[in-house]
Amino acid sequence: MTERRFHYVTPLIWPVLPATYGALEIGLPIQKILDSRMDCPYDGPLRIDFTLHVDGERRSEDRVTCQVAGGRADPRDVWRRISHDRLGYLEAALSCDAPVFRRIDVSVGYATLIGAHGSLNLIPDYKYARPIIIEQISGINRFCLMHAAALVDRRRDSGNAYLMINPYSADIVVRMRTAAGRTMRRRLAPRHATIVPLDELVEDGEITAVMMTANNRFLAWDLRYALDDPTAINSIDHLEAFRGQATHRRVRLTDALKATGRRGLDAMGLRVS
């Protein structure tokens, strides 16, 4: 039985902030993707289709074709600089003429947001086929993200927001809840990006955890910025997916007795080799 192969890898998505925030510099390491995901002979074109989405519409499309021969790509890397006057997102879809990829998830590193206030690294996300998300939804039947340190501090001019992207064809309803029980709800329109400030959700000066749940997966980044100038972003980070693994497991009676005995010896300051 032969291993399944694919014509494509999962599309990658980057948020595109308005031009007042800066321009997005993206480098796609094509050779690295081939080395990590292609393990069978292929000579032919590899296409990279870049699509910019703004307000639910495709605003631009651009195709780059690399030639692959003997496992080597020409060019080895593809670069793009993206800027638009409104918030949106860029999607990059990679495909070949034959099923040559053994896995469709890829790891490509960072892009860079370059603006008047300096530069920041920005990690992309997958449009689909992210293994940890598949496991999560299989385990708890919901999509869930966690953020352990949300903070809005007006005295220190410190703002916090979530940049959310819905790259799919149906609405997504996001529910947010803090550790203190404060809640907020947002509806994400199809193929839209939105920035949700946390002023309404987080108490001023309070550091708190936020859990977000939704009826479908969405993409999200944590933004930290100056309240008196939201374009002065000092941090962009991805949010952690909630792990849905069980916290308890069945054990044999003998193992449970041994563990209880070890805890008792530890409590008495004794050690058994």
ZAVOPA-368813 format. One record per residue (C-alpha): residue number from 1; residue in one letter; chain; z, x, y negated. Coordinates in steps of 0.5 Angstrom, whole numbers, plus 500, padded with zeros to 3 digits. Layout:
<pts>
+-----+------+-----+-----+-----+-----+
! seq ! type ! mol !  zz !  xx !  yy !
+-----+------+-----+-----+-----+-----+
! NUM !    A !   A !   Z !   X !   Y !
...
+-----+------+-----+-----+-----+-----+
</pts>
This chain:
<pts>
+-----+------+-----+-----+-----+-----+
! seq ! type ! mol !  zz !  xx !  yy !
+-----+------+-----+-----+-----+-----+
!   1 !    M !   A ! 500 ! 500 ! 500 !
!   2 !    T !   A ! 498 ! 503 ! 493 !
!   3 !    E !   A ! 502 ! 503 ! 487 !
!   4 !    R !   A ! 500 ! 498 ! 482 !
!   5 !    R !   A ! 496 ! 501 ! 476 !
!   6 !    F !   A ! 495 ! 498 ! 469 !
!   7 !    H !   A ! 489 ! 498 ! 464 !
!   8 !    Y !   A ! 494 ! 499 ! 458 !
!   9 !    V !   A ! 501 ! 500 ! 456 !
!  10 !    T !   A ! 506 ! 495 ! 452 !
!  11 !    P !   A ! 504 ! 495 ! 445 !
!  12 !    L !   A ! 509 ! 498 ! 440 !
!  13 !    I !   A ! 511 ! 495 ! 433 !
!  14 !    W !   A ! 514 ! 498 ! 427 !
!  15 !    P !   A ! 517 ! 494 ! 421 !
!  16 !    V !   A ! 513 ! 495 ! 415 !
!  17 !    L !   A ! 517 ! 495 ! 408 !
!  18 !    P !   A ! 514 ! 493 ! 402 !
!  19 !    A !   A ! 511 ! 499 ! 398 !
!  20 !    T !   A ! 517 ! 499 ! 393 !
!  21 !    Y !   A ! 521 ! 501 ! 399 !
!  22 !    G !   A ! 516 ! 507 ! 401 !
!  23 !    A !   A ! 510 ! 508 ! 406 !
!  24 !    L !   A ! 510 ! 508 ! 413 !
!  25 !    E !   A ! 508 ! 515 ! 416 !
!  26 !    I !   A ! 506 ! 514 ! 424 !
!  27 !    G !   A ! 504 ! 519 ! 429 !
!  28 !    L !   A ! 503 ! 517 ! 436 !
!  29 !    P !   A ! 503 ! 523 ! 441 !
!  30 !    I !   A ! 497 ! 521 ! 445 !
!  31 !    Q !   A ! 498 ! 527 ! 450 !
!  32 !    K !   A ! 505 ! 526 ! 451 !
!  33 !    I !   A ! 504 ! 518 ! 453 !
!  34 !    L !   A ! 498 ! 521 ! 458 !
!  35 !    D !   A ! 503 ! 526 ! 461 !
!  36 !    S !   A ! 509 ! 521 ! 462 !
!  37 !    R !   A ! 505 ! 515 ! 464 !
!  38 !    M !   A ! 498 ! 517 ! 467 !
!  39 !    D !   A ! 498 ! 520 ! 474 !
!  40 !    C !   A ! 491 ! 519 ! 477 !
!  41 !    P !   A ! 484 ! 522 ! 475 !
!  42 !    Y !   A ! 481 ! 518 ! 469 !
!  43 !    D !   A ! 475 ! 521 ! 464 !
!  44 !    G !   A ! 473 ! 516 ! 459 !
!  45 !    P !   A ! 476 ! 512 ! 452 !
!  46 !    L !   A ! 483 ! 511 ! 450 !
!  47 !    R !   A ! 483 ! 506 ! 445 !
!  48 !    I !   A ! 489 ! 505 ! 440 !
!  49 !    D !   A ! 488 ! 498 ! 436 !
!  50 !    F !   A ! 493 ! 498 ! 430 !
!  51 !    T !   A ! 494 ! 491 ! 427 !
!  52 !    L !   A ! 498 ! 489 ! 421 !
!  53 !    H !   A ! 501 ! 483 ! 420 !
!  54 !    V !   A ! 504 ! 480 ! 414 !
!  55 !    D !   A ! 506 ! 472 ! 413 !
!  56 !    G !   A ! 504 ! 470 ! 420 !
!  57 !    E !   A ! 497 ! 473 ! 419 !
!  58 !    R !   A ! 493 ! 479 ! 421 !
!  59 !    R !   A ! 491 ! 483 ! 414 !
!  60 !    S !   A ! 488 ! 489 ! 417 !
!  61 !    E !   A ! 485 ! 491 ! 424 !
!  62 !    D !   A ! 483 ! 499 ! 425 !
!  63 !    R !   A ! 481 ! 502 ! 432 !
!  64 !    V !   A ! 482 ! 509 ! 434 !
!  65 !    T !   A ! 478 ! 512 ! 440 !
!  66 !    C !   A ! 481 ! 518 ! 444 !
!  67 !    Q !   A ! 476 ! 521 ! 449 !
!  68 !    V !   A ! 480 ! 523 ! 455 !
!  69 !    A !   A ! 477 ! 528 ! 460 !
!  70 !    G !   A ! 481 ! 532 ! 466 !
!  71 !    G !   A ! 488 ! 529 ! 463 !
!  72 !    R !   A ! 487 ! 532 ! 456 !
!  73 !    A !   A ! 486 ! 527 ! 450 !
!  74 !    D !   A ! 482 ! 529 ! 444 !
!  75 !    P !   A ! 485 ! 528 ! 439 !
!  76 !    R !   A ! 492 ! 529 ! 442 !
!  77 !    D !   A ! 495 ! 526 ! 436 !
!  78 !    V !   A ! 494 ! 520 ! 432 !
!  79 !    W !   A ! 496 ! 519 ! 425 !
!  80 !    R !   A ! 497 ! 513 ! 420 !
!  81 !    R !   A ! 500 ! 512 ! 413 !
!  82 !    I !   A ! 501 ! 504 ! 412 !
!  83 !    S !   A ! 503 ! 501 ! 406 !
!  84 !    H !   A ! 503 ! 494 ! 403 !
!  85 !    D !   A ! 506 ! 490 ! 398 !
!  86 !    R !   A ! 509 ! 485 ! 402 !
!  87 !    L !   A ! 514 ! 485 ! 408 !
!  88 !    G !   A ! 510 ! 485 ! 415 !
!  89 !    Y !   A ! 510 ! 489 ! 421 !
!  90 !    L !   A ! 505 ! 494 ! 425 !
!  91 !    E !   A ! 503 ! 493 ! 432 !
!  92 !    A !   A ! 499 ! 499 ! 436 !
!  93 !    A !   A ! 496 ! 497 ! 443 !
!  94 !    L !   A ! 493 ! 502 ! 447 !
!  95 !    S !   A ! 488 ! 501 ! 453 !
!  96 !    C !   A ! 483 ! 504 ! 457 !
!  97 !    D !   A ! 477 ! 502 ! 461 !
!  98 !    A !   A ! 481 ! 503 ! 468 !
!  99 !    P !   A ! 488 ! 502 ! 471 !
! 100 !    V !   A ! 491 ! 509 ! 470 !
! 101 !    F !   A ! 498 ! 507 ! 467 !
! 102 !    R !   A ! 503 ! 507 ! 473 !
! 103 !    R !   A ! 508 ! 504 ! 468 !
! 104 !    I !   A ! 507 ! 500 ! 461 !
! 105 !    D !   A ! 513 ! 502 ! 457 !
! 106 !    V !   A ! 513 ! 508 ! 453 !
! 107 !    S !   A ! 517 ! 513 ! 449 !
! 108 !    V !   A ! 514 ! 516 ! 443 !
! 109 !    G !   A ! 519 ! 518 ! 438 !
! 110 !    Y !   A ! 520 ! 516 ! 431 !
! 111 !    A !   A ! 516 ! 514 ! 425 !
! 112 !    T !   A ! 518 ! 516 ! 418 !
! 113 !    L !   A ! 519 ! 512 ! 411 !
! 114 !    I !   A ! 517 ! 516 ! 405 !
! 115 !    G !   A ! 519 ! 513 ! 399 !
! 116 !    A !   A ! 522 ! 515 ! 392 !
! 117 !    H !   A ! 529 ! 515 ! 395 !
! 118 !    G !   A ! 527 ! 520 ! 400 !
! 119 !    S !   A ! 525 ! 519 ! 407 !
! 120 !    L !   A ! 528 ! 516 ! 413 !
! 121 !    N !   A ! 527 ! 516 ! 421 !
! 122 !    L !   A ! 525 ! 509 ! 424 !
! 123 !    I !   A ! 524 ! 508 ! 431 !
! 124 !    P !   A ! 519 ! 503 ! 434 !
! 125 !    D !   A ! 520 ! 498 ! 439 !
! 126 !    Y !   A ! 516 ! 495 ! 445 !
! 127 !    K !   A ! 513 ! 488 ! 444 !
! 128 !    Y !   A ! 515 ! 486 ! 451 !
! 129 !    A !   A ! 516 ! 490 ! 458 !
! 130 !    R !   A ! 523 ! 493 ! 456 !
! 131 !    P !   A ! 527 ! 494 ! 462 !
! 132 !    I !   A ! 534 ! 493 ! 459 !
! 133 !    I !   A ! 532 ! 487 ! 456 !
! 134 !    I !   A ! 529 ! 484 ! 462 !
! 135 !    E !   A ! 535 ! 486 ! 466 !
! 136 !    Q !   A ! 539 ! 482 ! 460 !
! 137 !    I !   A ! 535 ! 476 ! 460 !
! 138 !    S !   A ! 535 ! 476 ! 468 !
! 139 !    G !   A ! 543 ! 476 ! 468 !
! 140 !    I !   A ! 545 ! 472 ! 462 !
! 141 !    N !   A ! 539 ! 467 ! 461 !
! 142 !    R !   A ! 539 ! 469 ! 454 !
! 143 !    F !   A ! 537 ! 475 ! 449 !
! 144 !    C !   A ! 543 ! 478 ! 446 !
! 145 !    L !   A ! 544 ! 484 ! 441 !
! 146 !    M !   A ! 550 ! 487 ! 439 !
! 147 !    H !   A ! 552 ! 491 ! 432 !
! 148 !    A !   A ! 559 ! 494 ! 432 !
! 149 !    A !   A ! 560 ! 496 ! 425 !
! 150 !    A !   A ! 557 ! 491 ! 420 !
! 151 !    L !   A ! 559 ! 493 ! 413 !
! 152 !    V !   A ! 558 ! 490 ! 406 !
! 153 !    D !   A ! 562 ! 493 ! 401 !
! 154 !    R !   A ! 561 ! 491 ! 393 !
! 155 !    R !   A ! 566 ! 496 ! 391 !
! 156 !    R !   A ! 562 ! 502 ! 394 !
! 157 !    D !   A ! 555 ! 499 ! 392 !
! 158 !    S !   A ! 554 ! 498 ! 400 !
! 159 !    G !   A ! 549 ! 493 ! 402 !
! 160 !    N !   A ! 548 ! 491 ! 410 !
! 161 !    A !   A ! 542 ! 487 ! 412 !
! 162 !    Y !   A ! 538 ! 486 ! 419 !
! 163 !    L !   A ! 530 ! 486 ! 419 !
! 164 !    M !   A ! 528 ! 482 ! 424 !
! 165 !    I !   A ! 521 ! 481 ! 427 !
! 166 !    N !   A ! 518 ! 475 ! 431 !
! 167 !    P !   A ! 511 ! 478 ! 434 !
! 168 !    Y !   A ! 510 ! 472 ! 438 !
! 169 !    S !   A ! 507 ! 465 ! 438 !
! 170 !    A !   A ! 513 ! 460 ! 437 !
! 171 !    D !   A ! 519 ! 460 ! 433 !
! 172 !    I !   A ! 525 ! 463 ! 435 !
! 173 !    V !   A ! 532 ! 461 ! 433 !
! 174 !    V !   A ! 537 ! 467 ! 432 !
! 175 !    R !   A ! 545 ! 465 ! 432 !
! 176 !    M !   A ! 550 ! 471 ! 429 !
! 177 !    R !   A ! 557 ! 471 ! 430 !
! 178 !    T !   A ! 562 ! 476 ! 427 !
! 179 !    A !   A ! 568 ! 478 ! 431 !
! 180 !    A !   A ! 572 ! 474 ! 426 !
! 181 !    G !   A ! 568 ! 468 ! 428 !
! 182 !    R !   A ! 564 ! 467 ! 422 !
! 183 !    T !   A ! 557 ! 464 ! 424 !
! 184 !    M !   A ! 550 ! 464 ! 421 !
! 185 !    R !   A ! 543 ! 462 ! 423 !
! 186 !    R !   A ! 536 ! 464 ! 422 !
! 187 !    R !   A ! 529 ! 461 ! 424 !
! 188 !    L !   A ! 524 ! 466 ! 425 !
! 189 !    A !   A ! 517 ! 464 ! 424 !
! 190 !    P !   A ! 511 ! 466 ! 429 !
! 191 !    R !   A ! 509 ! 473 ! 427 !
! 192 !    H !   A ! 513 ! 474 ! 421 !
! 193 !    A !   A ! 518 ! 479 ! 419 !
! 194 !    T !   A ! 524 ! 478 ! 415 !
! 195 !    I !   A ! 530 ! 481 ! 412 !
! 196 !    V !   A ! 537 ! 477 ! 413 !
! 197 !    P !   A ! 542 ! 480 ! 408 !
! 198 !    L !   A ! 549 ! 480 ! 411 !
! 199 !    D !   A ! 553 ! 478 ! 405 !
! 200 !    E !   A ! 554 ! 470 ! 407 !
! 201 !    L !   A ! 556 ! 473 ! 414 !
! 202 !    V !   A ! 561 ! 479 ! 413 !
! 203 !    E !   A ! 567 ! 479 ! 409 !
! 204 !    D !   A ! 567 ! 484 ! 403 !
! 205 !    G !   A ! 570 ! 490 ! 405 !
! 206 !    E !   A ! 571 ! 488 ! 412 !
! 207 !    I !   A ! 568 ! 493 ! 418 !
! 208 !    T !   A ! 566 ! 488 ! 424 !
! 209 !    A !   A ! 562 ! 487 ! 430 !
! 210 !    V !   A ! 556 ! 482 ! 430 !
! 211 !    M !   A ! 553 ! 479 ! 436 !
! 212 !    M !   A ! 546 ! 475 ! 435 !
! 213 !    T !   A ! 543 ! 471 ! 441 !
! 214 !    A !   A ! 537 ! 467 ! 441 !
! 215 !    N !   A ! 532 ! 463 ! 445 !
! 216 !    N !   A ! 527 ! 469 ! 446 !
! 217 !    R !   A ! 527 ! 476 ! 445 !
! 218 !    F !   A ! 526 ! 479 ! 437 !
! 219 !    L !   A ! 526 ! 485 ! 434 !
! 220 !    A !   A ! 531 ! 488 ! 430 !
! 221 !    W !   A ! 533 ! 494 ! 425 !
! 222 !    D !   A ! 540 ! 495 ! 421 !
! 223 !    L !   A ! 539 ! 497 ! 414 !
! 224 !    R !   A ! 544 ! 500 ! 409 !
! 225 !    Y !   A ! 542 ! 500 ! 402 !
! 226 !    A !   A ! 545 ! 500 ! 395 !
! 227 !    L !   A ! 547 ! 493 ! 393 !
! 228 !    D !   A ! 544 ! 494 ! 386 !
! 229 !    D !   A ! 537 ! 497 ! 388 !
! 230 !    P !   A ! 536 ! 494 ! 395 !
! 231 !    T !   A ! 530 ! 499 ! 396 !
! 232 !    A !   A ! 535 ! 505 ! 396 !
! 233 !    I !   A ! 535 ! 505 ! 403 !
! 234 !    N !   A ! 540 ! 510 ! 406 !
! 235 !    S !   A ! 539 ! 508 ! 414 !
! 236 !    I !   A ! 535 ! 504 ! 418 !
! 237 !    D !   A ! 537 ! 504 ! 426 !
! 238 !    H !   A ! 535 ! 499 ! 432 !
! 239 !    L !   A ! 541 ! 495 ! 435 !
! 240 !    E !   A ! 544 ! 495 ! 442 !
! 241 !    A !   A ! 542 ! 490 ! 447 !
! 242 !    F !   A ! 548 ! 487 ! 450 !
! 243 !    R !   A ! 549 ! 489 ! 457 !
! 244 !    G !   A ! 549 ! 483 ! 462 !
! 245 !    Q !   A ! 552 ! 487 ! 468 !
! 246 !    A !   A ! 558 ! 484 ! 472 !
! 247 !    T !   A ! 565 ! 487 ! 470 !
! 248 !    H !   A ! 568 ! 486 ! 477 !
! 249 !    R !   A ! 565 ! 487 ! 484 !
! 250 !    R !   A ! 568 ! 486 ! 491 !
! 251 !    V !   A ! 571 ! 492 ! 494 !
! 252 !    R !   A ! 574 ! 493 ! 501 !
! 253 !    L !   A ! 582 ! 491 ! 502 !
! 254 !    T !   A ! 583 ! 499 ! 504 !
! 255 !    D !   A ! 579 ! 501 ! 497 !
! 256 !    A !   A ! 584 ! 496 ! 493 !
! 257 !    L !   A ! 590 ! 499 ! 497 !
! 258 !    K !   A ! 588 ! 506 ! 495 !
! 259 !    A !   A ! 587 ! 505 ! 488 !
! 260 !    T !   A ! 593 ! 501 ! 487 !
! 261 !    G !   A ! 597 ! 507 ! 490 !
! 262 !    R !   A ! 593 ! 512 ! 486 !
! 263 !    R !   A ! 595 ! 508 ! 480 !
! 264 !    G !   A ! 603 ! 508 ! 482 !
! 265 !    L !   A ! 603 ! 515 ! 483 !
! 266 !    D !   A ! 599 ! 516 ! 476 !
! 267 !    A !   A ! 605 ! 512 ! 473 !
! 268 !    M !   A ! 610 ! 517 ! 476 !
! 269 !    G !   A ! 607 ! 523 ! 474 !
! 270 !    L !   A ! 605 ! 525 ! 481 !
! 271 !    R !   A ! 598 ! 527 ! 483 !
! 272 !    V !   A ! 595 ! 527 ! 490 !
! 273 !    S !   A ! 589 ! 532 ! 492 !
+-----+------+-----+-----+-----+-----+
</pts>
